[in-house]
Amino acid sequence: MSDVTLSANDDDAAKLASELAEVLKSPAILMPGRLFIADDTAAKLILPAGLAPADVVALALVAGELARQRTAERHSVARDDSYPVGVLETAGGEYLTHAGYHNRDDFPAGCPSDSWPWDAEHWKPKTAMGDATRGCALGVAGISLRLRRGERAEG
């Protein structure tokens, strides 16, 4: 079980547990002030105070998308390590920009903006929420690459 400390009222906590269980495909168990998420790993993430319940769900969505990219699409850490620093963040930024763009039809699948760092065939926008999630996951992959290359963690 992973243990996440929350400060939310009972209604928010119950809703969060339900949403997290759906996103993570793992049971979430509530206890006063704590949320336990069943998992198969020893990794544990302790979240800082100040996050709203929807923030926690958003973080779970991003982590789930990065895990999907690593497993289903086989975008390994070694593959990420082959890119120059900044490429993953640029791709993530393109998806984030597209998520909030007022005319999403301007950049359909296969037709990215000039800032897209890869071949056009790899530009696969979906929904605004999906693009935002994918963009953040690519950003996390970029941060992870920077950490592996020895950059100091800050933020």
N, C-alpha and C positions, 0 to 999 in steps of 0.2 A: 504494500500500500504506500502511495505517496501521500504526504501530509501537507496541506496548504492551510495557512491561517487566514481566516477571513474576518472582516468586521462588516456585517450586513444584518439587516433585520431578518426575522424568520421567513417572511414571504420572499424577499430577495434571495436568501440562501437556498430555499427550496427550489425556486426557479432556476438558480444557477446550477445546482446539483443535477437537475433534470437536463438542462442544456449541455452541461459538460459530459454527462453520461452518453448523450446522443452523439456529440462531436467526437469524443474519445473512444466510443464503442467499448467503454469499461464502466462498471458500476461506480457510482459516487455515493459515499455514505456521509451523512451530516451528523455532527455532534456539536454541542454548543460552542460556537466560535471557531470550529475546525471543519475542514472538508477533507475526507480521505478518498483518494482515487486509486482503485485497484489497477495494478499494472504488472508487467512481467519483467521489469528492469529494476536495477538497484539505484538508478538515477533518481534524484529528488531535487525539485526546484522549490525553494522557499521564496514566495513572492513578497515584495516589500509592502508595507502599509500604504494606504492611499488609493488602491485600485478599486474601481467600481466592479460589481459583478460582471457587467458586460465586457469590461477590460480583460477579465480573466478568461472569459469565453473567447474573445478575440485572440488572445495569446495562444489558447489551445488550438484554434483554427489555424494559425500560422505554423505552429509546431507540427500539426497534423499534415499540412500541405508540404512542409519541408521533408517530413518523413516519407510522404507519398513520392516526392521527387527523387528521394534517395533510393527507395525500394522499387516502386512500380515503373519509374522511368529510368532507373539505374544511373542517376546523376550522382555519382559517388564523390566522396571527399577528394579522392585522387584526381577525378575529372575537374573538379573545381580548382584544385591546385595547379592545373595546367593553364588557367586563365591569368592574364595580367590583372593586377589589383585594379579594381574599379569596374570591371566588366559586369560582374554579377549585380553590383549596385546600380549600374546604368540600366540593365535589363529590368531590375525591380522597379526603378524609377519610372520607366516607360509604362509598366503595368499600373503603377499607382496613379500616374497622370491620366492614363486612359480610364481608370475607374471613376475619376471625377470630371472627365471631359464632357462638355455640354453636347457634343455631337459625336457620339461614339461610332456612328456609321462611317465617319471619315477614315477610320483605320480598321477595316475588317480583317479577319484572319488572312494571313499571307501578305498584308499590305501595311507594314509598320511605318512609323515615322523615320526620318533620316537618322535619328539618334539610336535606333535599335542596333545593338552590337553584333547580332548574329544574322545568319541567312533569313530571308523573309519567311521561309517555310516554318520557322520556329516561332513565329508570332501567332499565338493562338488565344486571342481574347475570348472571354466567355461573358459572364455577367459582371456588373460593377463590383459586387461583393467578391466574386471569384477572382477578379483582376486585382483587387486590393489585397486579398489574402495571398495570392501568388507573388505580387510585388514585394510584400513584407517578407515572405519566405526567401525570396532571392536576396533581399537585403540582409537577412540573418546569415545566409550562406556566405555573403560577401564579408560580413563582420567576422565570421568563423575563419575564413581564409586569412584575413588580416591578423587575427590572433595566432593562427598557426605559423604565420611568417614573422612573428615576433613583435608586432605592434602592441603597445601598451593599451590595456583596457581602460576606457574612459567613457564618460557620457553623463 
